[in-house]
Amino acid sequence: MAAIGRRWDNAMIPRLIGAARGGGVGGSGGGRTEPRPPPQPLPCFPLERHHFGRLAEGRSSSSPRVGVDGDNDGHCHNQHLYHHRSRRHRRPSFSPSDSVVVATPADFHSYLCDGIRGARDRVILASLYVGVGNGNRCDNDQDDDGAPSRGGCREDELLMALQDASSSSPSSSGEGGPRKVQVLLDANRALRMVSVTSSGRDGQSHGGDMGGDDVRRSNSAEAVLSRMMMLHPHLARGVSYDNDDDAEGGGGGSGSSGSGVFLFPVNEHSHLLRGMLPSPLDEVAGVFHMKAYIMDDELLLSGANLSEEYFENRLDRYMLFTNGAGGLVDFYADLCDVLCEYAIRYDGGRTTRGGLTSMRGGPSTMMSTRNGDEGAKKRKLATSLTRLFDGRNHCCDLEINDKGVVAWAIPTIQIPTKLLGGPIGVPSDAEVTRNLLSAALECDVSASVRLSSAYLNPTQELMSILKMFGRRDNIGATYILTAGEVSHGFAPKTRGGDTHGKRKLGVVEYIKATIPRAFLTLAKETARSIMSSGGKILLYERLGWTFHAKGIWITSNDDDKDDDHVAASSRRWRDRRHPELIDNPSSLLATVIGSSNFGSRSETLDLESNCILIFNDSNGTDGSVKESVAAEWNELCESSNDLKDAGVDVDGNRVMRVVLKYMKRFL
């Protein structure tokens, strides 16, 4: 292996894993907390090469298509996981001969539609929201630009896939559709009404004022449920085809979270704030932000939601886990079950008459439509999450010298303290992330950290650690990538040939238009903390694209490398004028992928879930997974500029600084 393998001893991996599992931190909660009893360790799942899959086709022609358990005959030998093999072609697992190809939004969309249609056991989608489409049926044909033909948009194709999956009854032979189709969304966002029109192919998930006779109003929850109920109305009542499926739900589930559409309310205590602010500004009170997509024994983790822009030009990260991923896929399925049991089952008209869609009444009105003691439901949710995230229930013997293990996966949770009335006995994502960074720095003062956030607003606790990288020897450093004004998620959008700059803005549009500049102010403040130790703030600017990628990459000293282990796709990054790039994928120690932006609101207001991967340094025979993860960061940097070279001037905006002083926790 490269020189790095000789420099790190076998004690390093257990230290990083122990830190990522919560060693030395208190229980889960948002924000600053008082001392708490030591928590239980988070679960840890060993992953081998066949537990990783590809969204983008980058395999060499000599690589065979791999079956669901890594074999070449296409048969499933993991009978303890699933008895039915999907009819769809599985995405290939990693192979040493693979070329490195980073997945695109189109790959993300293709995988979801293909996976949902081919699922035989379960389809579970957890996301902030789903695009409502334009109501046109899509076939499988595509135009030259890769978009669905016959007037349909990509949102319509996804909704049609859900309809197809819900319409096919499973059989004992494994044919037909999945036994369970479960969609979990944020209650507030899923009920936001948007205007849609059947003309044109563009998805209209964000709505807007439209003219014409074909305009209608819809929302995520209604769009999904109407497709799922088209042939099977019982799905609104949560009836699965196989009752045993519900009984097997983990994490202390009661079996009530089968098929259906579920809406998760976050921070209902903030109903006064929600009532004062118009949509979508009312989302500052907190949202369900987790993203996890499960089809049978495959899990796709990402920061992407399920709307047209995320399928076309909203840049994000994607990591596919296959063949059950050593129990990781089942764990996330159990997590979704636990969250669905607390969430409100959306049943269409009956629920809306109870006040569910009238968010002006606040989430407290929505909660009042449910039967039973709300306090008891919260206590049950806390108990179920504590039990599910108890790593003692997920035995993981750390065989450090086992060269078959590529990485160890540690799932995390960040749940607002106010939601449950206090912290639970689980270390939070924010805490274990800081723990991991501190442990990496203690193991090697030359380590570097690279952090990507669509909305950069790090807490003081996180910054106190980030600014330590590179301080001792000026070799390692902190590199942060975030959205510039052009590619920011709140940048003004063009509508019908018009732009915000050519017409008078409404109050909501005016506030949204100032958000990119607010985040640039925060980026400039962050830069002051890390530049003295060699760090950089990079701004992603790409015309026609929106930046939404988030994650962490931790590497050892990149200069200590063996040329034989540098991927061909990384040789172009050797220019040391760009030390932020990962020259040597074998130097990669850990990565974090998921929904969190590593900011103030991610830590205190939103429900988030990430997955930490600690790479096995003893596995020197196959670096294809590391190469792919490193290539993600390098590709993101291709369209970025150093903040200090971007000509950004925010120092003179004193009004912005005053506003940020009071609003920072909501960004």
C-alpha positions in Angstrom: 0.0 0.0 0.0 1.0 3.7 -0.2 3.2 5.2 2.5 0.2 6.3 4.4 -0.6 2.7 5.2 2.8 2.4 7.0 2.4 5.7 8.9 -0.9 4.9 10.6 -1.0 2.1 13.1 -3.9 -0.3 13.8 -5.0 1.8 16.8 -6.1 4.6 14.5 -9.2 2.9 12.9 -10.7 1.9 16.3 -10.1 5.5 17.5 -11.9 7.0 14.5 -14.8 4.5 14.7 -15.1 5.0 18.5 -15.3 8.8 18.0 -17.9 8.4 15.2 -20.0 6.1 17.3 -20.2 8.8 20.1 -17.4 8.0 22.4 -17.1 10.8 25.0 -20.2 12.8 24.0 -23.6 13.3 25.5 -27.1 12.4 24.2 -28.8 13.7 21.0 -30.2 17.1 20.9 -30.0 20.4 19.1 -27.8 23.2 20.3 -26.0 23.6 23.5 -27.0 21.2 26.3 -26.2 20.6 29.9 -24.1 17.6 31.0 -25.8 14.3 30.3 -25.1 10.7 31.2 -22.7 8.8 28.8 -24.7 7.6 25.8 -24.8 4.2 24.2 -22.6 3.8 21.1 -24.1 4.2 17.6 -24.5 1.2 15.4 -21.6 0.2 13.1 -21.9 -1.9 10.0 -18.9 -3.5 8.2 -19.1 -3.0 4.4 -17.4 -5.1 1.7 -16.9 -4.2 -1.9 -20.1 -5.8 -3.1 -22.0 -3.6 -0.6 -21.2 -0.5 -2.8 -23.0 0.1 -6.1 -22.7 2.6 -8.9 -25.4 5.0 -10.3 -23.2 6.0 -13.2 -22.1 3.4 -15.7 -18.3 3.5 -15.5 -17.4 -0.2 -15.7 -14.9 -1.5 -18.1 -16.1 -3.8 -20.8 -14.4 -6.7 -19.2 -16.2 -6.4 -15.9 -19.1 -8.8 -15.6 -22.5 -7.7 -14.3 -22.6 -8.6 -10.7 -25.5 -10.4 -8.9 -27.1 -9.3 -5.7 -24.4 -11.0 -3.5 -21.4 -10.2 -5.6 -21.6 -13.3 -7.7 -21.5 -13.4 -11.5 -24.5 -15.6 -12.2 -27.1 -13.0 -11.1 -28.6 -15.1 -8.4 -29.2 -14.1 -4.8 -27.4 -16.0 -2.1 -28.3 -13.6 0.7 -31.4 -15.5 1.6 -31.6 -14.2 5.1 -32.2 -10.7 3.6 -34.7 -11.2 0.8 -36.2 -14.2 -0.9 -37.2 -12.4 -4.1 -34.7 -11.0 -6.6 -35.8 -7.9 -8.4 -36.6 -8.3 -12.1 -34.6 -5.1 -12.8 -31.0 -5.2 -13.7 -28.9 -4.5 -10.6 -26.5 -1.6 -10.7 -23.0 -3.0 -10.8 -20.8 -3.3 -7.7 -17.4 -1.7 -7.6 -14.5 -3.5 -9.3 -10.8 -2.7 -9.3 -11.0 -2.3 -13.1 -13.7 0.3 -12.9 -13.2 3.7 -14.3 -14.2 6.6 -12.1 -17.5 8.2 -13.2 -19.3 10.6 -10.9 -23.1 10.3 -10.9 -25.3 13.0 -12.3 -28.8 14.2 -11.5 -30.0 12.3 -14.5 -28.4 9.1 -13.1 -30.2 9.7 -9.8 -33.5 10.0 -11.6 -32.9 7.0 -13.7 -31.9 4.8 -10.8 -35.0 5.8 -8.7 -37.5 5.1 -11.5 -35.8 1.9 -12.5 -35.6 0.8 -8.9 -39.1 1.6 -7.9 -40.6 -0.2 -10.9 -38.4 -3.3 -10.4 -38.8 -3.6 -6.6 -40.3 -6.8 -5.3 -40.2 -6.4 -1.5 -40.4 -2.8 -0.5 -40.1 0.8 -1.7 -39.3 3.4 1.0 -38.8 7.0 0.1 -37.9 9.6 2.8 -37.5 13.1 1.6 -38.3 16.7 2.2 -40.8 16.7 -0.6 -41.7 15.2 -4.0 -42.4 17.2 -7.1 -46.0 17.3 -8.3 -45.3 16.9 -12.0 -47.6 18.3 -14.6 -50.1 15.5 -14.8 -49.0 14.0 -18.1 -48.3 10.2 -18.3 -44.7 9.3 -19.3 -43.7 6.3 -21.2 -40.1 4.9 -21.1 -39.1 6.7 -24.3 -36.8 9.7 -24.1 -35.9 12.6 -26.3 -32.4 13.3 -27.4 -31.7 15.4 -24.2 -32.6 12.5 -22.0 -36.0 14.0 -20.9 -39.2 11.9 -20.9 -41.1 12.1 -24.1 -44.8 12.8 -24.8 -45.0 16.0 -22.8 -44.1 14.4 -19.4 -41.5 15.7 -17.0 -39.1 13.7 -14.9 -41.4 14.3 -11.8 -44.2 12.6 -13.7 -42.0 9.7 -14.6 -41.2 9.2 -10.9 -44.9 9.5 -9.9 -45.8 7.0 -12.6 -43.2 4.6 -11.2 -44.8 4.8 -7.8 -48.2 4.2 -9.4 -46.9 1.2 -11.2 -45.3 -0.2 -8.0 -48.5 0.4 -6.0 -50.7 -1.1 -8.8 -49.0 -4.5 -9.0 -50.0 -7.1 -6.4 -47.1 -9.3 -5.3 -47.3 -13.1 -5.5 -45.7 -15.9 -3.6 -43.4 -16.5 -6.6 -41.8 -13.1 -6.3 -43.5 -11.6 -9.3 -45.6 -8.5 -9.2 -45.0 -5.4 -7.2 -43.6 -4.7 -3.8 -45.4 -5.6 -0.6 -44.8 -2.2 0.9 -44.7 1.3 -0.7 -44.0 3.9 2.0 -43.3 7.7 1.4 -42.3 9.9 4.3 -42.2 13.7 3.8 -42.0 16.9 5.7 -45.5 17.8 6.8 -45.2 21.5 6.0 -43.4 21.3 2.7 -45.5 18.3 1.4 -48.7 20.4 1.9 -47.4 23.6 0.3 -49.8 24.3 -2.6 -48.2 25.0 -5.9 -49.5 26.0 -9.3 -49.0 23.5 -12.1 -49.9 23.4 -15.8 -50.2 20.4 -18.1 -48.5 22.4 -20.9 -44.7 22.1 -21.1 -42.4 19.5 -19.7 -40.8 21.4 -16.8 -41.6 20.3 -13.3 -43.2 22.9 -11.2 -42.4 21.7 -7.7 -41.8 25.2 -6.4 -44.9 26.7 -7.9 -45.4 30.3 -8.8 -48.1 32.5 -10.4 -49.2 31.2 -13.7 -51.8 32.2 -16.2 -53.8 30.1 -18.5 -56.9 27.8 -18.5 -54.9 24.6 -17.7 -53.6 25.8 -14.3 -54.4 23.7 -11.3 -53.2 23.6 -7.6 -51.7 20.6 -6.0 -49.1 19.6 -3.4 -46.6 16.8 -2.8 -48.7 14.7 -0.5 -51.8 14.8 -2.8 -49.7 14.1 -6.0 -48.1 11.0 -4.4 -51.2 9.6 -2.7 -53.4 10.0 -5.8 -51.0 7.9 -7.9 -50.6 5.3 -5.2 -54.4 5.0 -4.7 -55.3 5.0 -8.3 -55.9 1.2 -8.4 -55.6 0.4 -4.6 -57.5 2.9 -2.4 -56.7 0.8 0.7 -53.2 2.2 0.6 -54.5 5.4 2.2 -55.3 3.3 5.3 -51.8 1.9 5.4 -52.6 -1.7 4.5 -49.7 -3.7 3.2 -50.0 -6.7 1.0 -48.2 -8.8 3.6 -49.0 -8.1 7.2 -45.9 -9.8 8.3 -43.9 -7.0 6.7 -45.3 -4.6 9.3 -44.8 -6.9 12.2 -41.1 -7.2 11.3 -40.5 -3.5 11.5 -37.6 -2.8 13.8 -36.9 -0.2 16.4 -39.8 -0.9 18.6 -42.4 -0.3 15.9 -46.0 -1.3 16.5 -46.7 -2.4 12.9 -48.8 0.6 12.0 -46.3 2.1 9.5 -47.0 0.0 6.4 -47.7 1.4 2.9 -48.9 5.0 2.5 -47.9 8.6 2.6 -46.7 9.9 6.0 -46.1 13.5 6.9 -43.6 14.3 9.7 -44.2 17.5 11.7 -41.1 19.2 13.1 -41.1 21.9 15.8 -44.8 22.2 16.1 -44.1 24.5 19.1 -43.1 27.1 16.6 -46.6 27.5 15.3 -46.7 31.2 16.1 -43.6 31.8 13.9 -45.2 29.6 11.1 -48.4 31.6 11.4 -46.6 34.9 11.0 -44.5 34.0 7.9 -45.8 33.2 4.4 -44.8 30.0 2.6 -42.0 29.1 2.0 -40.4 31.4 4.7 -42.3 29.5 7.4 -39.9 26.6 6.9 -37.3 28.5 9.0 -39.1 27.0 12.0 -37.7 23.6 11.1 -38.3 20.8 8.6 -37.9 17.0 8.2 -34.7 17.1 6.1 -33.6 13.4 6.0 -33.2 11.8 2.6 -33.0 8.0 2.2 -34.3 5.9 -0.7 -34.8 2.1 -0.3 -35.7 -0.4 -3.0 -35.6 -4.0 -1.7 -32.0 -4.5 -0.4 -30.5 -1.3 -1.9 -30.2 2.0 -0.1 -29.4 5.3 -1.8 -28.3 8.1 0.5 -28.2 11.6 -0.8 -28.9 15.3 0.0 -31.2 15.5 -3.0 -35.0 15.8 -2.9 -37.4 14.3 -5.5 -38.2 17.2 -7.9 -37.4 18.2 -11.4 -34.3 20.3 -10.6 -32.7 17.5 -8.6 -33.2 15.3 -11.6 -31.7 17.8 -14.1 -29.4 20.6 -12.9 -29.3 20.7 -9.0 -25.9 19.2 -8.1 -25.8 16.8 -5.2 -24.0 13.7 -4.0 -25.2 10.1 -4.1 -24.0 6.9 -2.4 -25.5 3.5 -3.3 -25.4 0.6 -0.8 -26.3 -2.8 -2.2 -26.9 -6.4 -1.1 -28.3 -5.3 2.2 -25.0 -3.5 3.1 -24.4 -5.8 6.0 -27.6 -4.8 7.7 -27.4 -1.0 7.0 -30.3 -1.1 4.5 -32.6 -2.8 7.0 -31.5 -0.3 9.7 -32.7 2.6 7.5 -35.9 0.8 6.7 -36.5 0.4 10.5 -35.7 4.1 11.0 -38.3 5.1 8.5 -40.8 2.8 10.2 -40.1 4.4 13.6 -40.5 7.9 12.1 -43.7 7.0 10.2 -45.3 5.7 13.4 -45.0 9.2 14.9 -45.9 11.0 11.6 -49.4 11.7 10.4 -50.8 9.3 7.8 -52.0 11.4 4.9 -55.4 10.1 3.6 -56.4 12.9 1.3 -59.7 14.7 1.8 -60.5 13.4 5.3 -57.2 14.7 6.7 -57.4 18.0 5.0 -60.8 18.7 6.5 -59.3 18.1 9.9 -56.9 21.1 9.3 -53.9 19.3 8.0 -53.5 21.4 4.8 -54.3 24.6 6.6 -50.8 25.3 7.9 -51.8 28.8 8.9 -53.4 27.2 11.9 -49.9 25.9 12.7 -48.6 22.3 13.2 -50.4 22.3 16.6 -53.7 22.2 14.7 -52.4 19.4 12.6 -51.3 17.4 15.7 -54.8 17.9 17.2 -56.3 15.8 14.4 -54.5 12.7 15.7 -56.0 10.3 18.2 -54.3 9.7 21.6 -52.0 11.5 23.9 -49.4 13.5 21.9 -47.0 13.3 24.9 -47.2 9.5 24.8 -46.5 9.5 21.1 -43.4 11.6 21.7 -42.2 9.4 24.5 -42.6 6.3 22.3 -40.7 8.0 19.5 -37.8 8.8 21.8 -37.8 5.3 23.2 -37.9 3.7 19.7 -35.1 5.9 18.4 -33.0 5.1 21.5 -33.5 1.4 21.0 -32.9 1.5 17.3 -29.7 3.5 17.6 -28.3 1.4 20.4 -25.1 0.0 18.9 -25.1 -2.8 21.4 -28.0 -4.3 19.4 -25.9 -4.3 16.2 -22.8 -6.4 17.0 -19.8 -5.3 15.0 -16.5 -7.0 15.8 -13.8 -4.7 14.5 -11.6 -7.0 12.5 -9.1 -4.3 11.5 -6.9 -6.6 9.5 -9.8 -8.1 7.6 -8.9 -7.0 4.0 -12.5 -7.9 2.9 -13.9 -4.9 4.8 -13.7 -1.7 2.7 -15.3 0.6 5.3 -17.4 0.8 8.4 -20.7 2.6 8.2 -22.2 4.5 11.2 -25.6 6.0 10.7 -26.5 9.2 12.7 -29.5 11.2 13.7 -30.1 14.8 14.5 -33.5 15.5 16.0 -34.5 18.9 17.5 -34.6 18.9 21.3 -37.9 20.9 21.3 -39.6 18.2 19.3 -39.4 15.6 22.0 -39.1 18.0 25.0 -35.5 17.1 25.7 -32.5 15.1 24.4 -32.6 11.4 24.0 -29.9 8.9 25.0 -28.3 8.9 21.5 -25.3 10.9 20.5 -26.3 13.5 17.9 -24.9 13.8 14.4 -23.4 17.2 15.2 -21.6 15.8 18.2 -20.2 12.7 16.6 -19.1 14.8 13.6 -17.1 17.1 15.8 -15.8 14.0 17.7 -14.6 12.4 14.4 -12.8 15.6 13.3 -11.1 16.0 16.6 -10.0 12.3 16.6 -8.6 12.6 13.1 -6.6 15.7 14.1 -5.3 13.9 17.2 -4.2 11.0 15.2 -2.4 13.1 12.6 -1.6 16.8 12.9 -1.1 16.8 9.1 -4.7 15.7 8.3 -7.0 17.8 6.1 -10.7 18.2 6.2 -12.9 19.2 3.2 -16.4 20.2 3.9 -19.2 20.9 1.4 -22.4 22.7 2.3 -25.1 24.2 0.1 -25.9 26.7 2.9 -22.7 27.5 4.8 -23.4 28.6 8.4 -21.1 26.6 10.7 -21.6 26.8 14.5 -18.9 28.1 16.8 -18.3 24.6 18.1 -17.7 23.3 14.6 -15.5 26.2 13.6 -13.4 25.8 16.8 -12.3 22.4 15.4 -12.1 23.3 11.7 -9.7 26.2 12.3 -7.3 23.8 14.1 -6.5 21.9 10.9 -3.2 23.1 9.5 -2.4 25.3 12.5 0.4 23.1 13.9 2.5 22.4 10.8 0.8 24.2 8.0 0.6 21.0 6.0 -3.0 20.0 6.6 -5.8 22.6 6.2 -9.6 23.1 6.1 -11.2 23.5 2.6 -14.8 24.5 2.4 -17.0 24.4 -0.7 -20.3 26.3 -0.9 -22.6 27.9 -3.4 -21.8 31.2 -5.0 -24.5 33.7 -5.9 -25.1 32.3 -9.4 -25.5 28.7 -8.3 -27.2 29.4 -4.9 -30.4 27.5 -4.1 -32.2 30.8 -3.5 -30.8 32.6 -6.5 -33.6 34.3 -8.5 -35.0 31.9 -11.1 -36.0 32.8 -14.7 -39.7 32.4 -15.3 -41.2 32.6 -18.8 -38.3 34.6 -20.1 -38.5 37.1 -17.3 -36.1 37.5 -14.4 -36.5 39.0 -11.0 -34.3 41.9 -12.1 -36.8 43.0 -14.7 -39.9 43.1 -12.6 -41.1 44.3 -9.3 -40.5 41.8 -6.5 -43.1 40.7 -4.0 -42.2 40.6 -0.3 -41.4 36.8 -0.3 -39.3 37.1 -3.5 -37.4 40.1 -2.2 -36.5 38.3 1.0 -35.5 35.1 -0.9 -33.3 37.2 -3.3 -31.3 38.6 -0.4 -30.5 35.1 1.0 -27.5 34.3 -1.3 -25.9 37.6 -0.3 -26.5 36.7 3.4 -24.7 33.4 3.0 -21.8 35.1 1.2 -21.4 37.3 4.2 -21.3 34.1 6.4 -18.7 32.6 4.0 -16.5 35.7 4.3 -16.6 35.4 8.1 -15.8 31.7 7.9 -12.8 32.4 5.6 -11.3 34.8 8.2 -11.1 31.9 10.6 -9.3 29.3 8.4 -7.2 31.3 5.9 -4.4 32.0 8.4 -3.7 28.2 8.6 -3.8 27.6 4.9 -7.6 27.0 4.5 -9.8 28.1 1.6 -13.4 28.9 0.9 -14.4 27.9 -2.6 -17.5 29.2 -4.3 -19.3 26.9 -6.8 -20.4 29.0 -9.8 -21.8 27.3 -12.8 -24.4 29.0 -15.0 -27.6 27.1 -15.3 -26.8 24.8 -12.3 -27.7 25.0 -8.6 -25.2 23.8 -5.9 -26.7 21.4 -3.3 -23.9 19.0 -2.5 -23.0 18.4 1.2 -20.5 16.2 2.9 -17.2 15.8 4.6 -13.9 14.2 3.3 -11.1 13.6 5.8 -7.6 12.8 4.4 -4.1 12.3 5.7 -1.2 14.3 4.4 -1.7 14.2 0.6 2.0 14.9 -0.1 2.9 11.5 1.4 1.9 9.5 -1.6 2.8 6.5 -3.8 2.4 7.3 -7.5 1.3 3.7 -8.2 -1.8 4.3 -6.1 -2.9 7.6 -7.6 -5.9 7.1 -9.8 -5.5 8.1 -13.4 -8.5 10.4 -13.0 -6.8 12.2 -10.2 -3.4 12.9 -12.0 -4.7 16.2 -13.4 -5.2 17.5 -9.9 -1.4 17.4 -9.1 -1.1 21.2 -9.4 -0.2 22.3 -5.9 -1.7 25.7 -6.6 -4.9 23.8 -5.8 -4.1 21.9 -2.5 -7.8 21.6 -1.9 -8.0 18.8 -4.4 -7.5 15.2 -3.3 -4.4 14.1 -5.2 -4.2 10.6 -3.7 -7.5 8.7 -3.0 -5.6 6.3 -0.8 -5.2 9.1 1.7 -8.9 9.2 2.3 -9.7 8.3 5.9 -13.4 9.0 6.2 -16.3 10.6 4.5 -19.8 11.8 5.7 -22.8 11.7 3.4 -26.4 12.6 4.1 -28.8 15.5 4.5 -27.0 17.9 6.9 -25.5 21.2 5.8 -23.4 21.2 9.0 -24.9 24.6 10.0 -26.8 26.1 12.8 -30.3 25.1 11.6 -29.2 21.6 10.8 -28.1 21.3 14.4 -31.0 23.0 16.2 -34.1 23.1 14.0 -34.2 20.3 11.4 -34.4 16.5 11.6 -31.3 15.2 9.8 -29.5 11.9 9.2 -26.0 11.3 7.9 -23.9 8.2 7.4 -20.2 8.2 8.4 -17.9 5.9 6.6 -14.5 5.1 8.1 -12.3 3.5 5.5 -10.2 0.4 6.3 -6.6 1.3 5.8 -5.6 -2.4 5.8 -7.6 -3.0 2.6 -4.9 -2.1 0.1 -6.1 -4.4 -2.7 -9.0 -2.3 -3.9 -9.2 1.5 -3.8 -12.1 1.9 -6.2 -14.6 3.0 -3.6 -12.1 5.6 -2.3 -11.3 6.8 -5.8 -15.0 7.3 -6.4 -15.5 9.3 -3.2 -12.4 11.4 -3.9 -13.5 12.0 -7.4 -16.8 13.5 -6.1 -14.9 16.2 -4.3 -12.6 16.9 -7.2 -15.4 17.2 -9.7 -17.3 19.6 -7.4 -14.2 21.8 -7.3 -14.0 22.0 -11.1 -16.5 24.8 -11.3 -15.4 26.6 -8.1 -13.3 29.8 -7.4 -11.4 30.8 -4.4 -13.5 33.3 -2.4 -10.5 35.7 -2.1 -10.2 35.7 -6.0 -13.9 36.0 -6.7 -14.2 39.7 -6.1 -16.8 39.3 -3.4 -17.2 42.5 -1.3 -19.5 42.1 1.7 -17.6 44.0 4.3 -19.5 47.2 3.9 -23.0 45.8 4.3 -23.5 46.6 8.0 -27.3 46.1 7.7 -26.7 42.5 6.6 -24.5 41.9 9.5 -27.1 43.2 12.0 -29.8 41.1 10.4 -27.6 38.0 10.5 -26.9 38.5 14.2 -30.5 37.7 15.0 -31.4 35.4 12.1 -28.3 33.2 11.9 -29.8 30.3 13.8 -32.6 30.0 11.1 -30.2 29.8 8.1 
